[in-house]
Amino acid sequence: MKHSFWKLLHYEVDRFSKIYGAMALLTLVVQWVSTVWMAKGLVERIEEEFRLSPFAYADRFGKVSFVDYSDNLFFLAPVALCAAALLLYVFLIWYRDWFGKNSFIYRLLMLPASRMNIYWAKLGTILIFVFGLIAFQLVTLPLHLFTFNSILPVEVRSPVTIAQILMRNDLFQLLTPLRVSEFFFLYVLGTAIVIILFTFILFERSYRLRGLIAGGLYLLGTAAFLSVPSWLNDTWVPNFFYNNEIIIMECMAGLLIVSVSLWVSSYLIRYKISV
């Protein structure tokens, strides 16, 4: 059972690894080129447009830091595109097995092991790719910061740390919260969303058009159920609950939704799904 899971996980990671590597390389190149372009552009403006020395520019306009330029569209766009690609792959990781060559899903379902191994391998693959993207960005940030600081004169730039970049950049605040509790909550929530989407996909693959409708209703139902605590506090019993009580109720609702989603997915993939 465990051996089968690890083989499936390795296979799922390997089949997307080349595209994933290309995405990572593209992110690195685009961000590095964007950093060089931003830094050299500022140096040229100081020398040609303002005709000031670096010291005079800093005295008149203040010093700049990498944080001020890390919100640039060209710097953030590759990260956003990678995130969007991984969200799309949540669907493709299942559908490619049906629509790929020779309907590969048939071979997967005939393996002499629990069909849930297929499920866990696909979920684990998505999580590996998500955390891999985050780790890659954290590893490459010092390179971009070093490049930026190397081009700008020391009189113009303000020293900044990686932690300050993460705290003051909107996208990095979302992807890499510095508080452990926020990081844990964010990625547990993300994992729960993936699990719910997997349930939607398995509904559709099990019952086709009827499953598409049932899956859509399931998504609406989970969203409505998760919003019940906030709805109660806003309309039924206004301001009756404290904020931490609402959060606890929403977490309990989310845990129940994930449990139901896993049970439904297990039932569908074992007894209802077809090739």
C-alpha positions as CSV (number, residue, x, y, z in Angstrom):
1,M,0.0,0.0,0.0
2,K,2.6,2.5,1.0
3,H,5.0,1.4,-1.7
4,S,2.2,1.9,-4.3
5,F,1.5,5.4,-3.0
6,W,5.2,6.4,-3.2
7,K,5.5,5.0,-6.7
8,L,2.3,6.9,-7.7
9,L,3.6,10.1,-6.1
10,H,6.9,9.8,-7.8
11,Y,5.1,9.3,-11.1
12,E,2.8,12.3,-10.7
13,V,5.7,14.6,-9.7
14,D,7.8,13.3,-12.6
15,R,5.2,13.8,-15.3
16,F,4.9,17.5,-14.6
17,S,8.4,18.2,-13.5
18,K,9.7,19.5,-16.9
19,I,6.9,22.0,-17.2
20,Y,7.3,22.9,-13.5
21,G,11.1,23.4,-14.0
22,A,10.5,25.6,-17.0
23,M,8.1,27.7,-15.0
24,A,10.6,28.1,-12.2
25,L,13.4,29.0,-14.7
26,L,11.1,31.5,-16.4
27,T,10.3,33.1,-13.1
28,L,13.9,33.4,-12.2
29,V,14.9,35.0,-15.6
30,V,12.0,37.4,-15.8
31,Q,12.4,38.6,-12.2
32,W,16.2,39.0,-12.6
33,V,15.8,40.9,-15.9
34,S,13.1,43.0,-14.2
35,T,15.4,43.8,-11.3
36,V,18.2,44.8,-13.6
37,W,15.9,46.9,-15.7
38,M,14.4,48.7,-12.7
39,A,17.8,49.4,-11.1
40,K,19.5,50.6,-14.3
41,G,16.5,52.7,-15.2
42,L,16.7,54.5,-11.9
43,V,20.5,55.1,-12.3
44,E,19.9,56.5,-15.8
45,R,17.2,58.8,-14.6
46,I,19.4,60.1,-11.8
47,E,22.2,60.8,-14.2
48,E,20.4,62.0,-17.4
49,E,17.0,63.3,-16.4
50,F,17.7,64.8,-13.0
51,R,21.4,65.4,-13.6
52,L,22.1,64.9,-10.0
53,S,24.8,63.0,-8.1
54,P,23.6,60.0,-6.2
55,F,24.0,61.9,-2.9
56,A,22.1,64.9,-4.1
57,Y,19.3,62.7,-5.4
58,A,19.0,60.9,-2.1
59,D,19.0,64.3,-0.3
60,R,16.2,65.7,-2.5
61,F,14.0,62.6,-3.1
62,G,15.0,60.2,-0.4
63,K,16.7,56.8,-0.6
64,V,15.1,53.9,-2.4
65,S,15.0,50.2,-1.5
66,F,14.3,47.0,-3.3
67,V,10.9,46.9,-1.5
68,D,9.8,50.0,-3.5
69,Y,10.4,48.2,-6.8
70,S,9.4,44.7,-5.9
71,D,5.7,45.6,-6.6
72,N,6.6,46.0,-10.2
73,L,4.3,44.1,-12.5
74,F,7.1,42.3,-14.3
75,F,8.5,41.1,-11.0
76,L,5.2,39.8,-9.6
77,A,3.6,38.5,-12.8
78,P,5.7,35.3,-13.1
79,V,4.7,34.3,-9.5
80,A,1.0,35.0,-10.2
81,L,1.2,33.1,-13.5
82,C,2.8,30.1,-11.7
83,A,0.1,30.2,-9.1
84,A,-2.6,30.3,-11.8
85,A,-0.9,27.4,-13.6
86,L,-0.9,25.3,-10.4
87,L,-4.6,26.1,-9.9
88,L,-5.3,24.9,-13.4
89,Y,-3.2,21.8,-12.8
90,V,-5.6,20.9,-9.9
91,F,-8.0,20.0,-12.7
92,L,-5.5,18.8,-15.3
93,I,-3.9,16.3,-12.9
94,W,-7.1,14.3,-13.1
95,Y,-8.4,15.0,-16.6
96,R,-5.2,14.3,-18.4
97,D,-5.6,10.7,-17.2
98,W,-8.9,10.4,-19.1
99,F,-8.1,12.5,-22.2
100,G,-4.5,11.5,-22.5
101,K,-3.2,8.8,-24.8
102,N,-4.8,5.3,-24.3
103,S,-6.9,6.5,-21.4
104,F,-4.3,6.1,-18.7
105,I,-6.8,6.2,-15.9
106,Y,-7.9,2.7,-16.8
107,R,-4.4,1.4,-15.8
108,L,-4.4,3.4,-12.6
109,L,-7.8,2.1,-11.5
110,M,-6.7,-1.5,-12.2
111,L,-3.7,-1.3,-9.8
112,P,-3.8,-4.0,-7.1
113,A,-4.0,-1.4,-4.3
114,S,-6.4,1.0,-2.8
115,R,-7.7,3.5,-5.3
116,M,-7.3,6.2,-2.6
117,N,-3.6,5.9,-3.3
118,I,-4.3,7.7,-6.6
119,Y,-6.1,10.4,-4.7
120,W,-3.4,10.9,-2.1
121,A,-0.7,10.9,-4.7
122,K,-2.4,13.6,-6.7
123,L,-3.1,15.7,-3.6
124,G,0.5,15.3,-2.4
125,T,1.8,16.3,-5.8
126,I,-0.1,19.6,-5.8
127,L,1.2,20.4,-2.3
128,I,4.8,19.6,-3.3
129,F,4.6,21.9,-6.2
130,V,3.0,24.7,-4.2
131,F,5.6,24.6,-1.4
132,G,8.3,24.1,-4.0
133,L,7.3,27.3,-5.7
134,I,7.3,29.2,-2.3
135,A,10.7,27.8,-1.4
136,F,12.1,28.6,-4.8
137,Q,11.0,32.2,-4.5
138,L,12.5,32.6,-1.0
139,V,15.8,31.1,-2.3
140,T,16.0,33.4,-5.3
141,L,15.0,36.6,-3.5
142,P,18.5,37.2,-2.1
143,L,19.9,37.0,-5.6
144,H,17.5,39.7,-6.8
145,L,18.2,41.9,-3.8
146,F,22.0,41.4,-4.4
147,T,21.6,42.4,-8.1
148,F,19.6,45.5,-7.2
149,N,22.1,46.6,-4.6
150,S,25.0,46.0,-6.9
151,I,23.7,48.3,-9.6
152,L,22.4,51.2,-7.4
153,P,25.0,53.5,-5.8
154,V,25.2,53.0,-2.0
155,E,24.3,56.7,-1.5
156,V,20.8,56.1,-3.1
157,R,19.7,52.8,-1.8
158,S,18.3,52.0,1.6
159,P,19.3,48.7,3.2
160,V,16.5,46.2,3.4
161,T,16.2,42.6,4.6
162,I,14.4,39.6,3.1
163,A,11.9,39.7,6.0
164,Q,11.1,43.4,5.2
165,I,10.4,42.5,1.6
166,L,8.1,39.7,2.6
167,M,6.2,42.0,5.1
168,R,5.8,45.0,2.8
169,N,5.0,43.3,-0.5
170,D,1.3,42.6,-1.0
171,L,1.8,39.4,-3.0
172,F,4.5,38.0,-0.7
173,Q,2.4,38.9,2.4
174,L,-0.3,36.6,0.9
175,L,2.0,33.7,-0.1
176,T,4.4,33.8,2.8
177,P,3.0,35.1,6.0
178,L,5.7,35.5,8.6
179,R,3.5,34.4,11.5
180,V,3.4,30.7,11.9
181,S,-0.3,30.7,12.8
182,E,-1.2,32.7,9.6
183,F,1.0,30.5,7.4
184,F,-0.5,27.4,8.8
185,F,-4.1,28.7,8.5
186,L,-3.4,29.9,4.9
187,Y,-2.1,26.6,3.6
188,V,-4.5,24.5,5.5
189,L,-7.3,26.5,3.9
190,G,-5.6,26.1,0.5
191,T,-5.4,22.3,1.0
192,A,-9.0,22.2,2.0
193,I,-10.0,24.1,-1.2
194,V,-8.0,21.6,-3.3
195,I,-9.8,18.7,-1.5
196,I,-13.1,20.3,-2.3
197,L,-12.2,20.8,-5.9
198,F,-11.1,17.2,-6.1
199,T,-14.5,16.1,-4.9
200,F,-16.1,18.3,-7.6
201,I,-13.9,16.6,-10.3
202,L,-14.8,13.1,-9.0
203,F,-18.5,13.9,-9.0
204,E,-18.2,15.0,-12.7
205,R,-16.1,12.0,-13.7
206,S,-18.5,9.6,-11.9
207,Y,-21.8,10.9,-13.3
208,R,-20.7,13.2,-16.2
209,L,-23.4,15.8,-16.8
210,R,-25.4,14.9,-13.7
211,G,-22.1,14.9,-11.8
212,L,-21.2,18.3,-13.1
213,I,-24.5,19.7,-11.7
214,A,-24.1,17.7,-8.4
215,G,-20.5,19.0,-8.1
216,G,-21.6,22.6,-8.7
217,L,-24.3,22.2,-6.0
218,Y,-21.7,20.7,-3.7
219,L,-19.4,23.7,-4.2
220,L,-22.3,26.1,-3.5
221,G,-23.3,24.1,-0.5
222,T,-19.8,24.1,1.1
223,A,-19.5,27.8,0.5
224,A,-22.9,28.4,2.1
225,F,-22.2,26.1,5.1
226,L,-18.9,27.8,5.7
227,S,-20.5,31.2,5.8
228,V,-23.2,30.2,8.3
229,P,-21.2,31.5,11.4
230,S,-20.7,34.9,9.9
231,W,-24.3,35.0,8.7
232,L,-25.6,34.2,12.2
233,N,-23.5,36.9,13.7
234,D,-24.4,39.5,11.1
235,T,-28.2,38.9,10.7
236,W,-29.7,36.4,13.1
237,V,-28.0,37.4,16.3
238,P,-26.1,40.6,15.5
239,N,-22.8,40.9,17.4
240,F,-23.6,38.0,19.7
241,F,-20.3,36.2,19.1
242,Y,-16.8,37.4,19.7
243,N,-14.5,37.3,16.7
244,N,-12.4,34.4,18.0
245,E,-15.7,32.4,18.5
246,I,-16.6,33.0,14.9
247,I,-13.2,31.9,13.8
248,I,-13.5,28.7,15.9
249,M,-16.9,27.9,14.4
250,E,-15.7,28.5,10.9
251,C,-12.7,26.2,11.5
252,M,-15.0,23.5,12.8
253,A,-17.3,24.0,9.8
254,G,-14.2,23.8,7.5
255,L,-13.0,20.6,9.3
256,L,-16.4,19.0,8.8
257,I,-16.5,20.0,5.1
258,V,-13.0,18.5,4.5
259,S,-14.0,15.3,6.3
260,V,-17.2,15.0,4.2
261,S,-15.3,15.8,1.1
262,L,-12.7,13.1,1.8
263,W,-15.4,10.5,2.6
264,V,-17.4,11.4,-0.6
265,S,-14.2,11.3,-2.7
266,S,-13.3,7.9,-1.3
267,Y,-16.7,6.5,-2.0
268,L,-16.7,7.9,-5.6
269,I,-13.2,6.8,-6.5
270,R,-13.8,3.3,-5.1
271,Y,-17.3,2.5,-6.3
272,K,-18.6,5.0,-8.8
273,I,-15.9,6.4,-11.0
274,S,-15.7,5.1,-14.5
275,V,-13.2,5.2,-17.4
